[in-house]
Amino acid sequence: MSCQPTVLIQVASFAGALMVLIAYAGHQMGWMRSASPIHNILNAAGSGILGYIALRPFQLGFVVMECSWVLLSIWALWKHRRKHASSQKA
């Protein structure tokens, strides 16, 4: 069995990295706020893909970084939704 990544894994990792980079560049260039849902969705999805890929072969540093990134992005989405829901009630 070969240790070479399959084309599908390469495409998925490229897509994941691209999502994270789009979110980062969007924030740095002022195209999107870091608290915006699209920013956090891109971060969560991209990091989730990269974190999953980092499981085989297991790479502890990447797994910790990507899983933390996913959790922080989901937390930011939850915080945004909660804030938006409470402002609708007021």
C-alpha positions in Angstrom: 0.0 0.0 0.0 1.4 3.4 -1.0 1.8 6.3 1.4 1.1 8.8 -1.4 -2.0 10.9 -0.9 -4.8 10.3 -3.3 -5.9 12.9 -5.7 -9.2 13.3 -3.8 -7.3 14.0 -0.5 -5.1 16.5 -2.3 -8.2 18.3 -3.8 -9.9 18.3 -0.4 -6.9 19.7 1.4 -6.5 22.4 -1.2 -10.2 23.3 -0.8 -9.9 23.4 3.0 -6.8 25.6 2.8 -8.4 27.8 0.3 -11.5 28.3 2.5 -9.3 29.3 5.5 -7.2 31.6 3.3 -10.2 33.3 1.8 -11.5 34.0 5.3 -8.2 35.3 6.4 -7.6 37.5 3.4 -11.2 38.7 3.5 -10.7 39.9 7.0 -7.3 41.4 6.4 -8.4 43.2 3.3 -11.6 44.5 4.9 -14.0 42.4 2.8 -15.5 40.7 5.8 -15.6 41.1 9.5 -14.1 38.4 11.7 -17.4 38.1 13.5 -19.4 37.6 10.3 -21.1 34.2 9.8 -19.4 33.7 6.4 -16.0 34.3 7.8 -16.6 31.7 10.6 -18.3 29.2 8.2 -15.3 29.3 5.9 -12.9 28.9 8.8 -14.9 26.0 10.4 -15.4 24.1 7.1 -11.8 24.6 5.9 -10.3 23.7 9.2 -12.6 20.7 9.6 -11.4 19.3 6.3 -7.8 19.9 7.1 -8.2 18.5 10.6 -9.8 15.3 9.3 -7.0 14.9 6.7 -4.4 15.4 9.5 -5.8 12.3 11.2 -4.2 9.9 8.7 -1.3 9.8 9.1 -1.8 11.2 12.5 -0.1 14.6 12.9 -0.7 15.9 16.4 0.3 19.5 15.8 -2.1 19.9 12.8 -4.9 18.0 14.5 -4.7 20.3 17.6 -4.5 23.4 15.5 -7.3 22.6 13.1 -9.6 21.2 15.7 -9.1 24.3 17.9 -9.8 26.5 14.8 -13.0 24.6 14.1 -14.2 24.9 17.7 -13.4 28.6 17.9 -15.2 29.3 14.6 -18.2 27.4 15.8 -18.2 29.3 19.1 -18.1 32.6 17.2 -21.0 31.5 15.0 -23.0 30.5 18.1 -22.2 33.8 19.8 -23.2 35.7 16.6 -26.5 33.8 16.4 -27.3 34.2 20.1 -26.6 38.0 19.9 -28.7 38.3 16.7 -31.6 36.3 18.3 -31.6 38.4 21.4 -31.6 41.6 19.4 -34.7 40.4 17.5 -36.6 39.8 20.7 -35.9 43.3 22.1 
